[in-house]
């Protein structure tokens, strides 16, 4: 039996360019951040998946399925952003997938400091 992925709750270690505590707070605030924003449910699911993986709570990346032991490093986070851009272009005929990937991209862009928007 394998153990479930465990969150690496190391407040001293950054998540991308953000403090762990800041990224964790943003994840907790997602319901409020996504309410009333007119985002489709798949977008919100992508945002949540991006944060969960970046915080080390999911072992597999939300777009590529790449593995990470705990909090992924900046190189892995930015590679996932790049993959999201490519996947979004490929999913033009599949709105649900496109919206999910856009949500992942949005979350990881904030985590990595490429955006000031948390969703």
VMD Tcl script that draws the C-alpha trace (Angstrom):
set ca {
  {0.00 0.00 0.00}
  {1.40 3.39 -0.91}
  {1.08 6.39 1.33}
  {-0.93 9.35 0.03}
  {0.90 12.46 -1.07}
  {1.67 14.60 1.95}
  {1.79 18.36 1.98}
  {5.20 19.78 2.67}
  {4.21 22.44 5.17}
  {7.52 24.23 5.35}
  {6.73 27.88 5.84}
  {10.40 28.70 5.34}
  {10.45 27.26 1.83}
  {8.97 29.38 -0.94}
  {6.32 28.16 -3.35}
  {7.58 29.69 -6.58}
  {8.30 33.28 -5.53}
  {5.60 33.31 -2.84}
  {5.95 32.47 0.83}
  {4.35 29.12 1.64}
  {1.92 30.80 4.03}
  {0.83 33.29 1.34}
  {0.22 30.53 -1.20}
  {-1.67 28.50 1.38}
  {-3.81 31.53 2.27}
  {-4.59 32.12 -1.41}
  {-5.69 28.48 -1.74}
  {-7.99 28.84 1.29}
  {-9.49 32.02 -0.19}
  {-10.32 30.44 -3.57}
  {-14.07 30.08 -2.98}
  {-14.36 33.81 -2.28}
  {-11.96 34.75 -5.08}
  {-13.88 32.67 -7.63}
  {-17.39 33.61 -6.54}
  {-19.06 36.15 -8.72}
  {-16.17 36.20 -11.16}
  {-18.14 34.64 -13.97}
  {-15.58 31.85 -14.32}
  {-16.78 28.44 -15.52}
  {-16.47 25.56 -13.01}
  {-13.64 23.98 -15.00}
  {-11.58 27.16 -14.60}
  {-12.06 27.04 -10.82}
  {-11.11 23.36 -10.80}
  {-7.92 24.21 -12.69}
  {-7.03 27.01 -10.29}
  {-7.57 24.69 -7.31}
  {-5.50 21.94 -8.94}
  {-2.67 24.36 -9.66}
  {-2.52 25.58 -6.08}
  {-2.81 22.08 -4.61}
  {0.06 20.78 -6.71}
  {2.25 23.85 -6.09}
  {1.71 23.46 -2.34}
  {2.87 19.85 -2.50}
  {-0.57 18.39 -1.78}
  {-0.84 16.52 -5.06}
  {1.99 14.33 -6.28}
  {1.21 14.84 -9.98}
  {1.19 18.09 -11.94}
  {-2.28 19.07 -13.17}
  {-1.41 19.38 -16.88}
  {1.55 17.11 -17.56}
  {1.24 14.63 -14.72}
  {4.90 15.21 -13.83}
  {5.80 13.98 -10.38}
  {7.10 16.11 -7.56}
  {8.16 15.15 -4.08}
  {6.60 17.87 -1.93}
  {6.66 21.45 -3.16}
  {7.84 21.57 -6.79}
  {10.82 23.79 -7.54}
  {10.64 26.87 -9.75}
  {11.92 24.99 -12.78}
  {9.13 22.42 -12.54}
  {6.51 25.10 -11.87}
  {7.51 27.12 -14.94}
  {7.66 23.98 -17.08}
  {4.06 23.29 -16.07}
  {3.10 26.86 -17.05}
  {4.71 26.31 -20.46}
  {2.84 23.02 -20.86}
  {-0.41 24.78 -19.95}
  {0.13 27.33 -22.71}
  {0.68 24.57 -25.26}
  {-2.25 22.50 -23.98}
  {-4.56 25.53 -24.08}
  {-3.71 26.07 -27.75}
  {-4.43 22.40 -28.45}
  {-7.78 22.52 -26.65}
  {-9.49 25.21 -28.73}
  {-12.27 22.77 -29.68}
  {-12.71 21.52 -26.09}
  {-13.91 24.42 -23.90}
  {-13.93 22.39 -20.67}
  {-10.29 21.36 -21.05}
  {-9.31 24.83 -22.24}
  {-10.93 26.47 -19.18}
  {-9.32 23.96 -16.80}
  {-5.88 24.58 -18.28}
  {-6.42 28.34 -18.15}
  {-7.20 27.99 -14.44}
  {-4.02 26.01 -13.83}
  {-2.04 28.62 -15.76}
  {-3.57 31.45 -13.76}
  {-2.73 29.88 -10.40}
  {0.82 28.97 -11.35}
  {1.45 32.37 -12.96}
  {0.65 34.01 -9.62}
  {2.72 31.45 -7.69}
  {5.72 32.14 -9.95}
  {5.33 35.93 -9.86}
  {4.32 36.34 -13.50}
  {0.96 37.82 -12.49}
  {-0.50 39.76 -9.60}
  {-3.90 38.07 -10.03}
  {-4.44 35.04 -7.78}
  {-7.20 33.66 -10.03}
}
mol new
graphics top color blue
foreach p $ca { graphics top sphere $p radius 0.5 }
foreach p [lrange $ca 0 end-1] q [lrange $ca 1 end] { graphics top cylinder $p $q radius 0.2 }
display resetview
